[in-house]
């Protein structure tokens, strides 16, 4: 089976982008041992800033995986950038288009090649006034239940201080710190094979977001709200209760070996 990307251009992206990102951001990482180094995997992070893709890419690459993102199709129409994204095997998303399901089929193809596919379940940066994860789309659950591929919840905190969503003011100095953590695979066995059921998709999505929110709460050392923000309502909803304590994600993650709590600092 031929690969849907250029290994050469992926290598070039690492050589160019990795030192640049380390130069502008200090990173603290936890839970990298929870990301499998081989085989298909879906990575589901929270979304705070336009900078998320960069710090998440560093984290995933340090965990042994080259990230395959689902990116707005408008970026693929930008001269050179679009060509590069195709060469690197990234996936265009056509929001609201009749063929929107095409990207999930492309993601399935990438997973069949053993890719690490990154999906931001919220689809856009959170609109929660307190920056907690909000009610998510069901695409990540649909892909997971259709393929049986594990979903790893991921959380980061700090990108919003460096490049706030909706702002073009990048804070270079002092160099900001972004903390990122990966949890254990989300248990979706209850809904296995039910990717055509709207009820199952919503329940599985809420299970994924519950784990992501628990990790965010751990990073923030704060209690999350009792229910997530629903952007369609502009308010919190009772749909999908959130974890009750920041310690939940910590207790469920694999115990880290000594010295592994702050890898990849720069």
C-alpha positions as CSV (number, residue, x, y, z in Angstrom):
1,X,0.0,0.0,0.0
2,X,1.5,3.4,-1.0
3,X,1.7,6.0,1.7
4,X,-0.5,9.1,1.4
5,X,2.3,11.4,2.4
6,X,6.0,12.2,1.6
7,X,8.4,10.9,4.3
8,X,11.0,13.4,3.0
9,X,8.7,16.4,3.5
10,X,7.6,15.1,7.0
11,X,11.3,15.0,7.9
12,X,11.8,18.6,6.6
13,X,8.9,19.8,8.7
14,X,10.4,18.3,11.8
15,X,13.9,19.8,11.1
16,X,12.4,23.3,10.5
17,X,9.5,23.5,12.9
18,X,10.7,21.6,16.0
19,X,13.6,24.0,16.9
20,X,11.5,27.0,16.1
21,X,8.7,26.0,18.4
22,X,11.1,25.0,21.2
23,X,12.6,28.5,20.8
24,X,9.4,30.3,21.5
25,X,7.7,28.0,24.0
26,X,8.9,26.2,27.2
27,X,7.2,22.7,27.4
28,X,6.5,20.4,30.3
29,X,5.1,17.0,29.4
30,X,3.5,14.1,31.3
31,X,1.9,10.8,30.2
32,X,3.9,10.3,27.0
33,X,4.0,6.6,27.9
34,X,0.3,6.4,27.3
35,X,0.7,7.1,23.6
36,X,1.5,3.9,21.6
37,X,4.6,4.4,19.5
38,X,3.2,2.1,16.7
39,X,-0.1,1.4,15.2
40,X,-3.2,3.5,14.6
41,X,-4.3,5.8,17.3
42,X,-6.7,8.8,17.7
43,X,-5.5,11.7,19.9
44,X,-8.1,14.0,21.3
45,X,-6.9,17.3,22.8
46,X,-8.7,20.3,24.2
47,X,-8.5,23.5,22.1
48,X,-7.5,26.9,23.5
49,X,-5.5,28.7,20.9
50,X,-4.2,28.8,17.3
51,X,-0.9,27.8,18.9
52,X,-2.3,24.4,20.1
53,X,-1.3,22.6,16.9
54,X,2.4,23.5,17.4
55,X,2.8,22.6,21.0
56,X,0.7,19.4,20.6
57,X,2.8,18.5,17.6
58,X,6.0,18.8,19.7
59,X,4.4,16.6,22.4
60,X,3.2,13.9,19.9
61,X,6.5,13.8,18.1
62,X,8.4,13.5,21.4
63,X,6.1,10.6,22.1
64,X,7.3,8.9,18.9
65,X,4.4,9.9,16.6
66,X,4.2,12.2,13.6
67,X,0.8,13.9,13.9
68,X,-1.8,13.8,11.2
69,X,-4.2,16.8,11.7
70,X,-7.7,17.5,10.4
71,X,-7.3,21.1,9.1
72,X,-9.7,23.6,7.6
73,X,-9.7,23.1,3.8
74,X,-9.1,26.9,3.3
75,X,-5.5,26.3,4.4
76,X,-5.1,23.9,1.6
77,X,-5.9,26.6,-0.9
78,X,-3.0,28.8,0.3
79,X,-0.1,28.8,-2.1
80,X,2.7,26.5,-1.0
81,X,1.2,25.9,2.4
82,X,-1.6,23.8,0.9
83,X,0.9,21.8,-1.2
84,X,3.1,21.2,1.9
85,X,0.1,20.1,4.0
86,X,-0.8,17.5,1.3
87,X,2.8,16.3,1.1
88,X,2.8,15.9,4.9
89,X,-0.3,13.8,4.8
90,X,-2.6,16.3,6.6
91,X,-6.4,16.0,6.1
92,X,-8.7,18.9,4.8
93,X,-12.0,19.5,6.5
94,X,-14.8,21.1,4.6
95,X,-17.1,22.5,7.3
96,X,-20.8,22.3,6.4
97,X,-20.2,20.9,2.9
98,X,-22.3,18.0,1.6
99,X,-19.2,15.8,1.4
100,X,-18.1,16.6,5.0
101,X,-18.0,12.9,5.8
102,X,-15.2,12.6,3.2
103,X,-12.6,13.6,5.8
104,X,-13.6,10.8,8.1
105,X,-13.1,8.3,5.3
106,X,-9.7,9.9,4.7
107,X,-9.0,9.6,8.4
108,X,-10.0,6.0,8.3
109,X,-7.5,5.5,5.4
110,X,-4.8,7.2,7.4
111,X,-5.5,5.0,10.4
112,X,-5.3,1.9,8.2
113,X,-1.8,3.0,7.4
114,X,-1.0,3.2,11.1
115,X,-1.3,6.9,11.5
116,X,-1.7,9.0,14.7
117,X,-4.8,11.1,13.8
118,X,-5.4,14.2,15.9
119,X,-9.0,15.4,16.2
120,X,-9.9,18.4,18.3
121,X,-13.4,17.2,19.4
122,X,-14.7,20.7,20.1
123,X,-13.9,21.5,16.4
124,X,-12.8,25.1,17.4
125,X,-11.2,26.9,20.3
126,X,-13.5,26.7,23.4
127,X,-16.0,29.5,23.9
128,X,-16.4,28.7,27.6
129,X,-15.8,32.0,29.4
130,X,-13.5,30.1,31.9
131,X,-11.8,28.2,29.1
132,X,-12.9,24.7,30.1
133,X,-13.6,22.1,27.3
134,X,-17.1,22.6,25.9
135,X,-19.7,20.3,24.3
136,X,-18.0,18.5,21.5
137,X,-18.9,17.3,18.0
138,X,-19.3,13.5,17.5
139,X,-16.7,13.1,14.8
140,X,-14.1,11.7,17.1
141,X,-16.5,9.1,18.5
142,X,-17.8,8.2,15.1
143,X,-14.2,7.5,13.8
144,X,-13.3,5.5,16.9
145,X,-16.4,3.3,17.0
146,X,-16.2,2.7,13.2
147,X,-12.5,1.6,13.3
148,X,-12.1,0.3,16.8
149,X,-8.9,2.4,17.2
150,X,-8.1,3.6,20.7
151,X,-8.7,7.2,21.7
152,X,-6.1,8.9,23.9
153,X,-7.4,12.0,25.8
154,X,-4.9,14.9,25.8
155,X,-4.9,18.2,27.6
156,X,-2.7,21.3,27.5
157,X,-2.7,24.6,29.4
158,X,-0.7,27.7,28.7
159,X,-1.2,28.3,24.9
160,X,-4.0,30.8,25.7
161,X,-1.5,33.0,27.5
162,X,1.0,33.1,24.6
163,X,-1.5,33.5,21.7
164,X,-5.1,34.1,22.9
165,X,-7.8,32.9,20.6
166,X,-9.0,35.6,18.2
167,X,-5.8,37.7,18.8
168,X,-2.8,38.3,16.6
169,X,-0.7,39.5,19.5
170,X,1.9,36.7,20.1
171,X,3.7,37.0,23.4
172,X,7.3,36.1,22.7
173,X,8.8,37.4,26.0
174,X,9.0,36.2,28.6
175,X,8.9,32.7,27.0
176,X,5.7,31.1,28.1
177,X,5.3,27.6,29.5
178,X,2.8,25.1,28.1
179,X,2.0,22.0,30.1
180,X,0.7,19.0,28.2
181,X,-0.5,15.6,29.5
182,X,-1.9,12.4,27.9
183,X,-4.2,10.0,29.7
184,X,-4.9,6.3,29.2
185,X,-7.2,5.2,26.4
186,X,-10.8,6.0,26.9
187,X,-13.0,2.9,27.5
188,X,-15.5,3.0,24.7
189,X,-16.4,-0.8,24.8
190,X,-20.0,0.0,25.8
191,X,-20.6,1.5,22.4
192,X,-18.4,-0.7,20.2
193,X,-19.8,-1.0,16.7
194,X,-22.6,1.5,17.3
195,X,-21.2,4.3,15.1
196,X,-24.5,4.7,13.3
197,X,-26.4,5.3,16.5
198,X,-26.8,9.0,17.4
199,X,-27.4,8.2,21.1
200,X,-24.2,6.0,21.2
201,X,-22.2,8.7,19.5
202,X,-23.2,11.4,21.9
203,X,-22.6,9.1,24.9
204,X,-19.2,8.1,23.6
205,X,-18.3,11.7,22.9
206,X,-19.2,12.7,26.4
207,X,-17.1,9.9,27.8
208,X,-14.1,11.2,25.8
209,X,-14.7,14.8,26.8
210,X,-15.1,13.8,30.5
211,X,-11.5,12.4,30.4
212,X,-10.1,15.4,28.6
213,X,-11.7,17.7,31.1
214,X,-10.3,15.7,34.0
215,X,-6.8,16.1,32.6
216,X,-7.4,19.9,32.1
217,X,-8.6,20.1,35.7
218,X,-5.4,18.3,36.8
219,X,-3.2,20.8,35.0
220,X,-5.1,23.8,36.3
221,X,-5.5,22.3,39.8
222,X,-9.1,23.6,39.8
223,X,-12.5,22.1,40.0
224,X,-14.3,22.0,36.6
225,X,-17.9,23.2,36.2
226,X,-20.6,20.7,36.8
227,X,-21.6,20.8,33.1
228,X,-19.9,21.9,29.9
229,X,-20.5,25.0,27.9
230,X,-22.8,24.5,24.9
231,X,-21.8,26.9,22.1
232,X,-25.2,26.4,20.4
233,X,-26.9,27.7,23.5
234,X,-24.3,30.2,24.7
235,X,-24.7,28.7,28.2
236,X,-23.9,25.6,30.2
237,X,-26.0,22.6,29.8
238,X,-26.7,19.5,31.9
239,X,-25.8,17.3,29.0
240,X,-22.7,15.4,29.7
241,X,-21.7,15.9,33.4
242,X,-18.0,16.5,34.0
243,X,-15.6,14.9,36.5
244,X,-16.1,15.9,40.1
245,X,-12.4,16.3,41.1
246,X,-9.1,17.3,39.5
247,X,-7.5,14.1,40.8
248,X,-9.5,11.7,38.7
249,X,-7.3,11.8,35.7
250,X,-4.1,11.5,37.8
251,X,-5.4,8.4,39.5
252,X,-6.3,6.7,36.3
253,X,-3.1,7.3,34.3
254,X,-0.2,4.9,34.2
255,X,2.2,5.6,37.0
256,X,5.3,7.4,35.5
257,X,8.8,6.2,36.1
258,X,11.1,8.5,38.1
259,X,12.3,11.5,36.2
260,X,9.7,11.4,33.5
261,X,7.4,14.1,34.8
262,X,8.9,17.0,32.9
263,X,10.4,15.7,29.7
264,X,11.3,17.8,26.8
265,X,11.8,21.1,28.5
266,X,13.4,23.8,26.4
